[in-house]
Amino acid sequence: QVQLAESGGGLVQPGGSLRLSCTASGRTFSSYAMGWFRQAPGKEREFVAAISWSGSSTGYADSRFSISRDNAKNTVYLQMNSLKPEDTAVYYCAARPTHWRRGPLEYDYWGQGTQVTVSS
């Protein structure tokens, strides 16, 4: 069982940056691949970025974003740069064993989400 908690969301102006964090409970965090997804009102949940259990493999939907992890702190990060109004959404982190995937249905554990609003 893994429990996830996101933080770092908020209001940011277009062109700004934001770093989201996701902290996991449990001693097996380092064995899980982690993903970030987002969901805007009226839209499906979509893939943003993911990282393998070791950090050696990553995947992105957008080059403006960067994912990293610190297994000693049970935390995964999402650095978001050059933000646009269309990036406004609730951002979720998710966990699955070992290797990352792009499909949200492939993930076993989810956090509650953190709101990101990009607006002037």
N, C-alpha and C positions, 0 to 999 in steps of 0.2 A: 504494500500500500504506500502510495506517495501522495502527499498533500502539497499543493502549490499555492503560492500567494504572490500576486503581481503588485508592483508599486512603481511610482515614477510618472504616472500619467498626469495630464493637466492641460491647461490652455497655453498654446504657443502661437506666435505669429508666423505667417507664411515665410518660408526661407529659414526658419529657426531650426534648432536641434533639440532633441529630447533623448534621454536614456531611460529605458525601462529595465526593471529588475524583476526577477522571478526567483523566489527562494523556496527550496523544497525541504520537506521534513523527511526523516528517515536516513538510514545509513547507506542505502544503496543508490544514492543519487548518481554516483559516478558510472553506474552500469546502464543508465538511461540516456537515450537520445532525447534532445529537447527541441521543441518547435515553438515558433511564435505564429499566431494566426490573428486575424482581425475580422470584425463583423460590423458593417455599417447598417443603419436602419433600413429595413426592407431588402437587404441583400444577404446572400449566403456567406457563411464563414469562409475566408480565403487564406491561403498560405502566404506567409510573409518571409520567414527564414527558419532554418533548422541547423542543428549541429549534432554530430555524432557523440557517443559517450566519451570518447577520448579528446574530442575537439579537433581531430585531424581532418574531418570532412564537414563541409558546410554547404548549404544551398540557399539560394535567394530568389525571390520574385522581383526584387528591385535592387539595383546597385547602390542606391542611396542609403541602404540599411546595412548594418554589420552586426553579426551575432558573435558572442563569445561566452565562455563559461569559466567559472572558478570552482573546481570540484572540492577544494578545501573549505569553501564557504557555502557549498550546496546552492550555488546561485548561477543563473544564466542571465545574460544581458542582451538588450537590443538597443543599439545606437542608431538613432534615426536622424538623418541630416537633410537639409534642403526640403523641409516639410511643406506639403501643399494642402490646400483645403480638402482635397479628395482623400487625404490620409486620415481624415477624421473618422474614428471608429472606436469600438471597444476592442482592446488588444488582450489576447489570451495567450498564456503559455501552456504547453502540454508536454507530456512525457510518454515515451514508448521504449521498449527494450532495445538497446544497442544502436541500431542504425536508423537514421532519420528517413522520413517519408514526406511527401507533399500533401497527401490526402488527410483531412481531419479525422476521418473515420478510422485511420490507422493508429491513432493515439488513444492510450488507455486512461490517462489521468489529465484533468484540466483544472486550471485555476478559475477564480471568479471573474477575472477580467479587470482591466483598468482603462478608464476613458481617456482618449486622446482627442483633443479638439484643436484644429488648426484654423485660426480665424484672426482677422485684424480688428 
